[in-house]
Amino acid sequence: MTRPSANIAGVWDTTTRASTITVLIADDHAIFREALRKLLENDPKLSVVGEAGNGRDAIRLARELHPDIVLLDLCMPLTPGLEALREITRVAPRIRTLILTAHIGDSAVAEALELGARGVLMKHAATELLFKSIHMVMAGQYWVGRDSIADLIARLRERQAAPVAMPSDPVFGLTPRELEMVAAVVAGCSNSDIADKLAISSKTVKHHLTNIFDKLGLSNRLELALFAVQHRFAAGRFN
């Protein structure tokens, strides 16, 4: 692939097709940015349109370039990563931000998701997971790089403890059985755990979850758990 030329602002002069996923890399290590850009160039569906070496430039380039994806490191000079994430979500809410970091705790993951991040990927993750996470996030899903979300949801529940006004339809059209499913997902139960607890088959569990996803306009269990916590499903009703 022919490498496009870059100007001083870190914007790559390149023409992309409508089907190409445009990416902005925001990391304070120039060598890492260079390696990451070369890696992403291996996927013909991805195009790096800009690079930022600090949080302030990440916000500016996100506003100017409107990339589909921002790969954002948390440890950024001038404007820290989470502050940059907050501002990027505010000025360009359609951008999907994927946190790319060397280390992060559950509290920081929860805060990042609350601030608008669509996922978190560790820098030491396998290469194929980088590509998979980008494409999954572009497909409207979340990526947190873990099998269990119970600890993460617990952190979110702690952060969402303040009372809020309930929506006009606090159950969003869900049946009592579907509400039980939501409670189980928030608790971190697997499909087999739910089947055992409710004395139903795993196939029935999958059927209920599919109906719930359709009713709420969601795609997966993490989105469901986040939705439930954000709308206070876990407060009182399901405890």
N, C-alpha and C positions, 0 to 999 in steps of 0.2 A: 504494500500500500504506500502511495506517495504521501509523504509527510507534509501537511500544510504549514505555511509560514505563520509565525506569531508576532504580534506587535507588542509594544511595551506594556500594554494593559493586560496582557495574558489572554487575549482573545485570538482564537485560531481562525484565520481567513480560509473558510471552507464552505462549499455549497453542499447542502444536505438534501436528500429526498424526503418527501413528506412522511414516508414510512420509517425513516431513521430516528432512533432514540437519541436525543441530544443530551450531552452530559457536561456538567461543570464540576471540576475537581477543586476542592478547597482543603489544602493541607499546607502546613508551614515548612515542610521539608521538600526542597526542590528535587532532590534525587528520588524521593518517593513519588512525587507527582509525575516525574518523567517516566519512571518505571510503570506506574499505573496507567498513564496515557498509552504507552506502547502496548501494554497488556490489553487494554480495551480496544485497541485498533485491530486486534485479532478477530473481533466480532464485527462482520460487515453491517450489522444492524445498529451498531453504536457509533456515535460521532462525538468526540470531545471538542466542544466549542469554546472552552475557556478554562483558565486556571487561576486560582487565587491563593496567595501565600499568607493571608491574614483574614480575620473575620470581617473587617470593614470592606475589603475588596470582594469578599464572597457575597455580601449583601448587595453591593453596587453591581456586580456582574450578573447576579440573579435577576435584579431589576431590569438591567439593560438587555440581557440575552434571552431571558425567559426559557431556560433549558427545561427539558422534561424531567431530568434527574439532577440533583446536587449530591455529590459524594462529599460529606462534611466531616472533618475531624473535630473532636471536641476541644482539644488543646490548641487553641489558635491565639496568636498575639493580637493586640489592639482591641478586638472584640471577641470575647470567648465564644466557643462553639454554640452553647445553648442560647446565648443572647443573639447570636447571628441567626440561629434557627428560628427564634421567636420573630425576628424582624423579617426574615425571608417568608415565613408563613403569612405575615401581615401584608407585605407589599406584593407578594405573588403567590396566593394560596393554591393555585393550580400546580405549582411545582411540587414534585415528590422528593423529599429529602431523605437520604439514606445515611445514617450515621456510620462512619467508618473509623474505628478506634482500636487502640492497643489494649485498653482495659476499661471496664465500666461496671458499676454495680447496679443492682435492681432499682434502687431509688433514682439513679440517673437515667436508666432506661425508661422508667415510668414518667419522669419529667419530660424526657425527649418526646415520648409518644403524646403526652398532653400538649406539648408545644407544637405539634404538627408533624413530627417525623413519621415516616411510613415504615421504618425498619432500622435495625442495628446489626452491623456485621463487624466481626472482629478482624483486625488486620492480618492475623495469623491463620485465618480460615483458608480452606482449599480454594484454588483458583476457580474451579467450577461453581463454587457457592457464590462468588462475586457476580458472575454472569447470571446465575439463577435468581439471586436476590433482586438484581436490577429488573429482570424481565417479570418477576412476580409482582414487584412493586408497581411496575408500569401497567400490569394487568388489574390493578386495583386492590391487591392484597397487602398484608403486612408481613414483614420478615423480622424475626427476633432471634433466629439462629439457635433455637433450643426446642427440645421435645416437650418439656413441661412448662406451663405458664403459671402454675399455682403461686409461686413466690412473687412473680411479677404482678399478678392480679391483687395479691395481698397488699403490695406496696401502693397500687393504684387506689385500693379501697381506703387505705390510711390517708392518702392525699385528698380523697374526695369525701372526707368525713363531714365537712361543713354542710348544714341543711340548705336546701334549695327548693324553689317552688316546683311542685309536681306538674307534669304535663297534663293536658285535659284528658288524655287517655293513658294512664300510668302503666298499662300493660301492653299497649300498642297492638291490641287485637289478638294477643296470644291466649291460648287456652290454658286452663290450670295445669294440664300435663306438660305443655310446652314451657310454662313458667318453671316447673320442676327441672326441666332439662337445662334451662338457663342457669338456675341455681347450681346445678351440678357442674356445668362448664366453668362457672366462676370459681367454684371450689377446686378446680383443677382435675376433675374426674375424667377418666378415659371412657370411651364408648362401652367397654366391657364392664367398667365400674358402675356406670349408669344402669346398664342392663341388669346387673346383679342386684343393685339397690332397689330398682323399681320392679323387679321380677318380670322383665320383658326381654325380647330377643335383641341382639345387636342390630339386626336388620331394621327392627322397629325404631330403635334409637336413631339410626341414620335417617330414617324416613321423617321422624319428628324434627331433627336438626335441619334437614333440607327445607321443610315447611317454614321453620323459624327464619332461616336465611332469606327465603323468598319474601316473607312478610316484612322483614326489617330492611331488606335491600343490602344484605351482607354476603360475604363470600366464604368466611372460614371461622373457626372457633375463636381465634384471637380477636377478630373484629367483633364477634358476638360478646366476648367477655368485656372488651373495652366499652362497647355500647351499653352493656348492662351496668357497669360501674359508673359511667358518665351520666346515665339517667337514673342513678340511685336505685336500680333494681335490687342491689344487695343490701340496702338499708331497711332493716325491719322486716319487710315482706318475705324475704327468703332466708333470714337468719334462723 
